[in-house]
Every structure is written in C-alpha cells, then in structure tokens.
Amino acid sequence: MSVPLLDLVAQYQTIKDDVLAAMMAVIERQGFVMGPEVGRLEAEIARLSHAKHGIACASGTDALLLPLKALDLRPGDEVITTAFTFFATAGTIHNAGGTPVFVDIDPATFNISPQAIEAAITPRTRAIVVVHLFGQMAVMEEIGPMAAARGLPLIEDGAQSIGARRRVDGAWRMSGELGTVGTLSFFPTKNLGAWGDAGLMVTQNDALAERLSRLRLHGGSRQYIHEEVGTNSRLDSLQAAVLLAKLPYLPAWNESRRENAARYTAAFSGHSDICPPRVDPANHHIFHQYTVQVPRREELQAHLKAEGIGHAVYYPLALHLQACFAHLGYRRGSLPAAEAATESVLSLPVYPELKPEQQETVIEAVQSFYR
Ligand SMILES: *Cc1c(COP(=O)(O)O)cnc(C)c1O
C-alpha cells in the first residue's frame, strides 16, 4: 500500500459540496476582489486567534513582508530570527531592507531559543521574528517580555500553527495573540489551505491594522489617494470563500492530526533509533508536520521511497548556510542545534484523512528499517 505525505484529493472529497457552493456564490455575483467574503474571513480568523483585527493578503510571505515593511527598516537594521524555518521567514526580512540575524534553536522543540535571542540583541536590532514551527508555539512568555522590555516589535510567523495554543500564566494564548503581529499562510498544504495562494495578518493594535490594510492596497486608505507606497496584496474573494467554507472543519482536522501524531509516538517510543517529536507540555501542538529524528536518514528515505511511503525533509539546509546569505558571514558550526536538526529530521504523513491501515504501513516500514 502506498501512502502519500499529504492527500488533498481525499480532503476534497469530504468538503467538495460546501466549497463549490461557496465559490459559486462568488461567481454568480462576479465579485472577485474585496468582496464581503474577505471581511468575513478576517473577522473569523481574528476571533480564532483572540486578536482584535485580521487583515487578509495574497500569501503567507506577504503576511510577513507587509509588517516588516511597516518597520521602515534602514540599511544595517537587524531583525533576529531562527535559522531553522522555511525560507520566507528570512527572505522577507531581506526584501524589507533589513539584515537577518540568525540564531539557534532549542533542539527539543526545533523552535527559536529565547536565550539565543537575548544574546543576539544589539543596538541595531529593530524586531524579532519567531516561528511556531511544525505546529507548536515558541516560548512566548519569555520572548514577549524580552521584546517588550526593549521596545522591539515581535512578529509571530504562524504559517504552520493556525489554531495552535500555549498555556501562559494559566490561560490559553493562541498563535498570533501575544505578538505585535501574527501571520498565517493558507498555502494549499497548510492545516487550513486555500485553493491557491492566500495569507492573513492578525494584530491587537488599531493603528498597525490600519497601516497594514493600506500597505496591501498600494498604500492608500481611499482610492487614488496615497499616504505611502504599498503594493497589491489583496486576497481574492474566491479564496476567502474557499477558506470560510473549510474553516468549520479545522478543529476536527487539527484533532485528527494530533491523534495520528499520538499513535506514531506510542508506536515509536520503544525504539532507540527513532526519536519522536517532543511536545512542550505547555503547548497544544497542531502537528502541521510530524517530524522524527533518525540516524542513517538517507538510507531510511530510500527504503521509504521503495515502499511507496511519502516523506520529506523540512529543512535540509539551515538558512544561515544558504548561498544567498553567504555575505552575512556565518559558517558551518555557527548554529550547531539548527545544523544538527537539518541532518536528522524526517517528516511522515500525519494528514487528517490518513487511514489507520495506512498509518500502520508507515509505522511498519520505519520500524522494519531499524530492525
Ligand atoms: C508556508 C510558510 C510561509 C510562507 O507562506 P506562503 O503562503 O507559501 O507564502 C512562511 N513561513 C513559514 C514558516 C511557512 O511554513
């Protein structure tokens, strides 16, 4: 039995009627840009994120780029972020005119290390971008006060963590709730995926919400009147309609991912070679990825490929070692925990529609390799 890493067709079969009806409503009305679906989606996602404002935009990348642009960075201004993340986290810092300052991760959770952030702060630091990687949140209760004490904006890259939460001082705090801005991606493979590109920003700050709404519409708050230079990063009404139709399913999908993850972890717990992902007990992890650490990874990958089992390495090269950032002067050994993670991580199928017999096949294939 072959098992894909993700099966969007299986999901489509379960939601087809709802999503097609929602899209048809937009099509019948021929209202493709900034229709009422966009405002409804913004309100729903803001509510989910315990945030006052939601501002939709064209992609998860733009959701990072626009708040970084709003920082008005000047050459030499530094933005601290993790070296172990998807490229967009740092590419947007560069494209907003800043210098990414890469720091190391906590090897247990793969998330940015608060101590490493603290050590990297300089007089040129202008902001911090944390990533809630694979679906579990970074240590916000340490990073938030650290940023606030220095007046540094804190951006949460929540592309992989919609609906994730963390217990802080006895209360559940959502991904995007505590930062200056929280970002989301609705790329089709994310836990809530559009049928194309889409993104969204959440914030508690009224003035910032207004500025971000302007920046995504050529910098004008009224048509043809421009306070500053922005861009076109609107979200299509069709994508908003897809997302609104899918949103009611998200809690059950995230729960299925958690159950699948728990079954893997129980199955792998006796194996000395297979290190399951560690969940910080303060976190409600939504398992965008289920990522194990293993020895002889390349051999295991070949074995899984031969068995028809989907898998992927997120991420094979840390960002401080990418050729495009060579001018920043990092070298191998600069960030040892991030580098070690790139050499041992492997993500396995954890999508909600994964059937028990498919999961058994994955477990058996991984276990048999190390037997
Ligand atoms: C997917 C992703 C993004 C970018 O989102 P797009 O919608 O693909 O532009 C940014 N950061 C992280 C961590 C991601 O996983």
The ligand as an SDF file (V2000), in Angstrom:
LIG
                    3D

 15 15  0  0  0  0  0  0  0  0999 V2000
    4.4640   28.3630    4.2280 C   0  0  0  0  0  0  0  0  0  0  0  0
    5.3020   29.2390    5.0810 C   0  0  0  0  0  0  0  0  0  0  0  0
    5.4710   30.6070    4.7970 C   0  0  0  0  0  0  0  0  0  0  0  0
    5.0500   31.2520    3.5120 C   0  0  0  0  0  0  0  0  0  0  0  0
    3.7420   31.1370    3.1790 O   0  0  0  0  0  0  0  0  0  0  0  0
    3.2730   31.2370    1.6310 P   0  0  0  0  0  0  0  0  0  0  0  0
    1.7940   31.3070    1.7590 O   0  0  0  0  0  0  0  0  0  0  0  0
    3.7500   29.9970    0.9570 O   0  0  0  0  0  0  0  0  0  0  0  0
    3.8580   32.4540    1.0380 O   0  0  0  0  0  0  0  0  0  0  0  0
    6.1900   31.3660    5.7030 C   0  0  0  0  0  0  0  0  0  0  0  0
    6.7090   30.8450    6.8130 N   0  0  0  0  0  0  0  0  0  0  0  0
    6.6050   29.5280    7.1120 C   0  0  0  0  0  0  0  0  0  0  0  0
    7.1990   29.0180    8.3750 C   0  0  0  0  0  0  0  0  0  0  0  0
    5.9050   28.6770    6.2490 C   0  0  0  0  0  0  0  0  0  0  0  0
    5.8080   27.3790    6.5510 O   0  0  0  0  0  0  0  0  0  0  0  0
  1  2  1  0
  2  3  1  0
  2 14  2  0
  3  4  1  0
  3 10  2  0
  4  5  1  0
  5  6  1  0
  6  7  2  0
  6  8  1  0
  6  9  1  0
 10 11  1  0
 11 12  2  0
 12 13  1  0
 12 14  1  0
 14 15  1  0
M  END
$$$$
